[in-house]
Amino acid sequence: MTFAFENATIIGTGLIGASLSLALRAAGFTGTIAAADTNPAALEEAEALGLFDRYHTDPADAVAGAEIVILAIPVGAMGAAAATIGPALAEGAIVTDTGSVKGAVIAAMEGLPRHARFVPAHPIAGSENSGPSAGFPGLFANRWCILTPTHKTNPAALRVVADMWRAFGSNVEVMDIAHHDRVLALTSHLPHLIAYNIVRTASDLEEVTDAEVIKFSAGGFRDFTRLAASDPTMWRDVFLNNKEAVLETLGRFSEDLALLQRAIRWSDGDLLYDVFTRTRDIRRRVIDAGQDTAVPNFGRPAETGEEPEPSASPDTREPNRSVR
């Protein structure tokens, strides 16, 4: 594919940043890819893997001459990054991000100079693994990338970013900013919060030893640990920057959980059966939408005990409006 830019900079060399570089190369990008990371160890690891063409600890140096800059960093770091790279951005440079919260990120990008063109984006893809070595080129294939343009977003820049994500094999959709944050609070943020809490609760229970928690984890606990192993910095920032939507969703979840608690207490089997039947149908729809596999045991080879290739987050949404 022919891209509308020849010089790209990726800020952040973790799972997303590394996968972005690999996906660009896999899609035929032949230009220069610069990287910036304030963590020298991560930058050294990325260089050892040959993920980028140029490596910088100063983001301002990395963006010099870049036609597109992709921020693949925790959402809590977006504001500082914008302030750092702003003075060094070329005239007309496109700046885009990969954050799973959009309202807070868009507010943080207000510090960019007027000559920069910001396109808010969120690829719904990831795994519990982190760091440069976790990246792989197919991370974004057959996953959704949601764009949330504002009234200030340049239409031409929006098309460039949309075409880039399509080149990675992603399905692109445009969504309202506030709606995005509400949807992701339910499909991504709340599940992670629940997973973190369940794993913490299990580890705190004095009557269950650590050995038993690990030994019998395949009973369902194991699958929560995958989410609970996600990057702590990234998820801390997600909850702090999407607190209103998360708290609203958490309140509804608590009400529904109380309903199940009463059903169990009063032996209301009909209610339990009805809820479980509905949720089973949701699982089938997720598989039909291509967002997960129907292979037994989530595709884990039973003979070897090996884990499958890292998969995307279980977030999905029916198509609405795509950028053309």
C-alpha positions as CSV (number, residue, x, y, z in Angstrom):
1,M,0.0,0.0,0.0
2,T,1.1,3.6,-0.6
3,F,0.9,5.7,2.5
4,A,0.3,9.5,2.5
5,F,3.5,10.1,4.5
6,E,7.1,9.1,4.4
7,N,8.4,10.0,7.8
8,A,6.6,8.7,10.9
9,T,7.4,8.9,14.6
10,I,6.0,6.7,17.3
11,I,6.1,7.9,20.9
12,G,6.2,4.9,23.1
13,T,7.9,1.5,22.4
14,G,5.7,-0.8,24.3
15,L,3.2,-3.4,22.9
16,I,1.3,-0.9,20.9
17,G,4.2,1.2,19.7
18,A,6.2,-1.8,18.7
19,S,3.2,-3.4,16.9
20,L,2.6,-0.1,15.1
21,S,6.1,-0.1,13.6
22,L,5.9,-3.8,12.6
23,A,2.4,-3.3,11.1
24,L,3.6,-0.3,9.1
25,R,6.4,-2.5,7.6
26,A,4.1,-5.4,7.0
27,A,1.7,-3.1,5.1
28,G,4.5,-2.0,2.8
29,F,5.6,1.3,4.4
30,T,9.2,2.1,3.2
31,G,9.7,5.4,4.9
32,T,11.6,6.3,8.1
33,I,10.1,5.3,11.5
34,A,11.6,7.1,14.5
35,A,10.9,6.1,18.0
36,A,10.9,8.0,21.3
37,D,10.7,6.6,24.8
38,T,11.7,8.2,28.1
39,N,12.6,4.8,29.4
40,P,16.2,4.1,28.3
41,A,15.8,0.3,28.9
42,A,12.8,0.1,26.7
43,L,14.5,2.1,24.0
44,E,17.6,-0.2,24.2
45,E,15.4,-3.3,23.9
46,A,13.5,-1.8,20.9
47,E,16.9,-1.0,19.2
48,A,18.2,-4.5,19.9
49,L,15.1,-5.9,18.2
50,G,15.5,-3.5,15.2
51,L,12.0,-2.2,15.5
52,F,12.7,1.4,14.3
53,D,15.1,3.4,12.2
54,R,15.9,6.1,14.8
55,Y,15.8,6.0,18.6
56,H,15.4,9.0,20.9
57,T,15.0,9.6,24.6
58,D,13.8,13.1,23.8
59,P,10.4,13.1,22.0
60,A,11.0,16.6,20.6
61,D,14.1,15.2,18.7
62,A,12.1,12.2,17.5
63,V,9.3,14.3,15.9
64,A,11.6,16.6,13.9
65,G,10.6,16.3,10.3
66,A,7.8,13.8,11.0
67,E,4.7,13.9,8.8
68,I,2.7,11.8,11.3
69,V,3.3,11.3,15.0
70,I,1.6,8.5,16.8
71,L,1.3,8.7,20.6
72,A,1.4,5.1,22.0
73,I,1.7,6.0,25.6
74,P,-0.6,5.9,28.7
75,V,-3.4,8.4,28.6
76,G,-2.1,10.2,31.7
77,A,1.1,11.1,29.8
78,M,-0.6,12.7,26.8
79,G,-0.6,16.2,28.1
80,A,3.1,16.2,28.9
81,A,3.9,14.7,25.6
82,A,1.9,17.3,23.7
83,A,3.8,20.1,25.5
84,T,7.1,18.5,24.7
85,I,6.6,17.8,21.1
86,G,4.5,20.8,20.2
87,P,7.3,23.3,19.5
88,A,9.2,20.7,17.3
89,L,6.3,19.6,15.1
90,A,6.6,20.4,11.4
91,E,4.0,22.5,9.7
92,G,0.9,20.4,8.9
93,A,2.1,17.4,10.9
94,I,-0.6,14.9,11.8
95,V,-0.7,13.9,15.4
96,T,-2.8,10.9,16.4
97,D,-3.0,8.7,19.5
98,T,-4.0,5.2,20.6
99,G,-5.6,5.9,24.0
100,S,-8.6,4.0,25.2
101,V,-10.1,7.2,26.7
102,K,-10.9,10.0,24.3
103,G,-12.4,12.9,26.2
104,A,-9.4,13.4,28.5
105,V,-6.9,12.9,25.7
106,I,-8.6,15.4,23.4
107,A,-8.5,17.9,26.2
108,A,-4.8,17.2,26.8
109,M,-4.1,17.8,23.1
110,E,-5.3,21.4,23.3
111,G,-1.7,22.3,24.0
112,L,-0.6,21.4,20.4
113,P,0.2,24.2,18.1
114,R,-2.4,25.3,15.6
115,H,-0.4,24.1,12.6
116,A,-0.5,20.5,13.9
117,R,-3.5,18.3,12.8
118,F,-4.8,16.1,15.7
119,V,-6.8,13.0,14.9
120,P,-8.1,11.1,18.0
121,A,-8.0,7.4,17.6
122,H,-8.4,4.2,19.6
123,P,-7.4,0.8,18.2
124,I,-9.2,-1.8,20.2
125,A,-6.4,-4.3,20.4
126,G,-3.9,-5.5,23.0
127,S,-2.8,-8.3,25.2
128,E,-1.7,-8.7,28.8
129,N,1.9,-8.6,27.6
130,S,3.9,-5.4,27.5
131,G,7.2,-4.0,26.3
132,P,8.9,-3.9,22.9
133,S,9.3,-7.6,22.6
134,A,5.5,-8.1,23.0
135,G,4.8,-6.4,19.7
136,F,3.7,-8.3,16.6
137,P,2.4,-7.0,13.2
138,G,-1.0,-8.7,13.3
139,L,-2.1,-7.1,16.5
140,F,-4.6,-4.8,14.8
141,A,-5.8,-7.2,12.1
142,N,-9.6,-7.7,12.1
143,R,-10.0,-5.4,15.1
144,W,-11.8,-2.1,15.4
145,C,-10.1,1.2,15.4
146,I,-12.5,4.0,16.5
147,L,-11.9,7.6,15.4
148,T,-13.5,10.4,17.4
149,P,-12.9,13.6,15.4
150,T,-13.8,17.0,16.9
151,H,-15.1,20.0,15.0
152,K,-11.4,21.0,14.7
153,T,-10.2,17.8,13.1
154,N,-8.9,18.3,9.6
155,P,-10.8,16.0,7.1
156,A,-7.7,15.2,5.0
157,A,-5.8,14.2,8.1
158,L,-8.7,12.1,9.3
159,R,-8.6,10.2,5.9
160,V,-4.8,9.6,6.2
161,V,-5.2,8.1,9.7
162,A,-8.2,6.0,8.7
163,D,-6.4,4.7,5.7
164,M,-3.4,3.8,7.8
165,W,-5.5,1.7,10.2
166,R,-7.2,0.0,7.2
167,A,-3.8,-0.9,5.9
168,F,-3.2,-2.8,9.1
169,G,-6.3,-4.8,8.5
170,S,-8.4,-2.9,11.1
171,N,-12.1,-2.0,10.7
172,V,-12.5,1.8,11.1
173,E,-15.5,3.5,12.7
174,V,-16.2,7.1,13.6
175,M,-17.9,7.7,17.0
176,D,-19.0,10.5,19.2
177,I,-16.4,11.3,21.9
178,A,-18.6,10.9,25.0
179,H,-20.3,7.8,23.5
180,H,-16.9,6.2,22.9
181,D,-16.0,6.7,26.6
182,R,-19.3,5.2,27.8
183,V,-19.0,2.2,25.5
184,L,-15.4,1.4,26.4
185,A,-16.2,1.9,30.1
186,L,-18.5,-1.1,29.7
187,T,-16.7,-3.3,27.2
188,S,-13.1,-2.8,28.4
189,H,-12.6,-0.7,31.5
190,L,-15.1,-2.3,33.8
191,P,-14.0,-5.9,32.9
192,H,-10.5,-5.0,33.7
193,L,-11.5,-3.4,37.0
194,I,-13.5,-6.5,38.0
195,A,-10.6,-8.8,37.0
196,Y,-8.1,-6.7,39.1
197,N,-10.5,-6.9,42.1
198,I,-11.2,-10.6,41.8
199,V,-7.5,-11.5,41.6
200,R,-6.8,-9.2,44.6
201,T,-9.7,-10.7,46.6
202,A,-8.4,-14.2,45.9
203,S,-4.9,-13.3,47.0
204,D,-6.3,-11.7,50.2
205,L,-8.4,-14.6,51.4
206,E,-6.6,-16.0,54.3
207,E,-8.3,-19.4,54.2
208,V,-7.1,-20.0,50.6
209,T,-3.3,-20.6,50.3
210,D,-1.4,-19.2,47.4
211,A,-0.7,-22.7,46.2
212,E,-4.4,-23.5,46.0
213,V,-5.2,-20.3,44.1
214,I,-2.6,-21.2,41.4
215,K,-3.3,-24.9,41.5
216,F,-7.0,-24.6,40.8
217,S,-7.0,-21.5,38.7
218,A,-8.4,-23.2,35.6
219,G,-11.8,-23.1,37.3
220,G,-12.3,-19.6,35.9
221,F,-9.9,-17.6,38.0
222,R,-7.2,-18.2,35.4
223,D,-9.0,-16.2,32.7
224,F,-9.4,-13.2,35.1
225,T,-5.7,-13.3,35.7
226,R,-5.0,-12.6,32.0
227,L,-6.8,-9.2,32.3
228,A,-5.4,-8.5,35.7
229,A,-1.8,-9.0,34.3
230,S,-2.3,-5.9,32.0
231,D,0.0,-2.9,32.3
232,P,-0.6,-1.2,35.7
233,T,0.4,2.3,34.5
234,M,-1.8,2.2,31.5
235,W,-4.9,1.0,33.4
236,R,-4.3,3.3,36.4
237,D,-4.4,6.2,33.9
238,V,-7.5,4.8,32.1
239,F,-9.6,4.8,35.3
240,L,-8.4,8.2,36.5
241,N,-9.2,9.7,33.1
242,N,-12.5,8.1,32.4
243,K,-13.8,8.1,36.0
244,E,-17.3,9.5,35.3
245,A,-18.2,6.8,32.7
246,V,-16.5,4.1,34.7
247,L,-18.3,5.0,37.9
248,E,-21.7,5.2,36.1
249,T,-21.1,1.8,34.6
250,L,-19.8,0.4,37.9
251,G,-23.0,1.6,39.6
252,R,-25.2,-0.2,37.1
253,F,-23.0,-3.3,37.5
254,S,-23.4,-3.2,41.3
255,E,-27.2,-3.0,41.0
256,D,-27.2,-6.1,38.7
257,L,-24.8,-7.9,41.0
258,A,-27.1,-7.2,44.0
259,L,-30.0,-8.7,41.9
260,L,-28.0,-11.9,41.4
261,Q,-27.1,-12.0,45.1
262,R,-30.8,-11.9,46.0
263,A,-31.6,-14.6,43.5
264,I,-29.0,-16.9,45.0
265,R,-30.1,-16.1,48.6
266,W,-33.8,-16.8,47.8
267,S,-33.1,-19.7,45.5
268,D,-34.6,-18.0,42.5
269,G,-33.4,-20.5,39.9
270,D,-35.6,-19.0,37.1
271,L,-34.0,-15.6,37.3
272,L,-30.5,-17.1,37.4
273,Y,-31.3,-19.3,34.4
274,D,-32.7,-16.4,32.5
275,V,-29.6,-14.2,33.1
276,F,-27.2,-17.0,32.2
277,T,-29.1,-17.8,29.0
278,R,-28.9,-14.2,27.9
279,T,-25.2,-13.9,28.7
280,R,-24.5,-17.2,26.8
281,D,-26.1,-15.6,23.7
282,I,-23.8,-12.6,24.0
283,R,-20.8,-14.9,23.9
284,R,-22.0,-16.5,20.7
285,R,-22.5,-13.0,19.2
286,V,-18.9,-12.1,20.1
287,I,-17.7,-15.2,18.3
288,D,-19.9,-14.5,15.3
289,A,-18.5,-11.0,15.1
290,G,-15.0,-12.5,14.7
291,Q,-13.8,-11.0,18.0
292,D,-12.8,-14.3,19.6
293,T,-12.5,-18.0,18.8
294,A,-15.0,-20.8,19.4
295,V,-12.1,-23.2,19.8
296,P,-12.5,-25.1,23.1
297,N,-10.5,-23.8,26.1
298,F,-10.0,-20.5,24.2
299,G,-7.7,-22.1,21.7
300,R,-5.1,-23.3,24.3
301,P,-3.4,-26.5,23.1
302,A,-4.4,-29.1,25.8
303,E,-1.5,-31.3,25.0
304,T,1.3,-28.9,25.6
305,G,-0.3,-26.3,27.9
306,E,1.1,-23.6,25.7
307,E,-0.7,-20.2,25.4
308,P,-2.0,-19.1,22.0
309,E,-0.7,-16.0,20.3
310,P,-1.8,-12.9,22.2
311,S,-5.3,-11.9,21.2
312,A,-7.0,-8.6,21.1
313,S,-9.1,-7.2,24.0
314,P,-12.7,-8.6,24.0
315,D,-14.1,-5.1,23.1
316,T,-16.3,-4.9,20.1
317,R,-19.2,-2.9,18.7
318,E,-21.5,-3.2,15.7
319,P,-20.5,-1.0,12.8
320,N,-22.0,2.4,12.6
321,R,-20.3,5.0,10.4
322,S,-17.0,4.5,8.6
323,V,-14.5,7.0,7.2
324,R,-14.4,6.8,3.4
